[in-house]
Every structure is written in structure tokens, then in C-alpha cells.
Amino acid sequence: MPAILIEAAQWTQSDPRILIAARAWSACMVRSGFDQTNLVNTWLTVEAAYQQTLVGQNATSLSRLQANFGALLRRAEDLLQLPAATGILRVSRGRVSRGNLPFVRAR
């Protein structure tokens, strides 16, 4: 996914709509010191459109990644339910409890 974000950002930076808005923003800043040209909204709208296009073009790969992540997440959740061995930190209900580790301070 990061590659898609990087590519969309690169396309956005060279998009004619962004270049026009950036020039208008620069001229406005020179005149008044305030952003009155809607540069940020134009930028975000254009970049979001590129992201949507790239997600569409990479839907199969992204679906595979999502499925793999889901399987890893389920496995991690299953592992967290196993009884912890003595001397190992155990995660229970979002808390870390002390095992027989001398460097973990008791509260």
C-alpha cells in the first residue's frame, strides 16, 4: 500500500490542476500573506482520486494482502489465548503481567 501512496503523491505533484492551484496560491501569498485559493482542498481531492485509481488497478494484490493480514491477525489472537509458559510475559485483557522475569518490576 505505501507504494500506491507514494505513486499517487508523485502524480499529484505534477498534475496540471495542482500546478495551477500552486501558482495561484503563491501569487496570493505574495499579495496578502493568506491562502485564499483552496490549494489544500484541490491537492487532497486530486491525490485521493489518484489513490482510488491505483487501488482499483491493484485490487487483486490488495485483496491478497488483506486476506494474508486477516489470517495473521487471527493466528496472533489464537496465540494470545494460549496459557503462557512460566517466566514469560503474558498478555491478558490488554495488560502485561509479570512472569518470573527479574527485570520486570511488580506494581
Secondary structure, 3 states (H helix, E strand, C coil): CHHHHHHHHHHHHCCHHHHHHHHHHHHHHHHHCCCCCCHHHHHHHHHHHHHHHHHHHCHHHHHHHHHHHHHHHHHHHHHHHCCCCCCCCEEECCEEECCCCCCCCCC
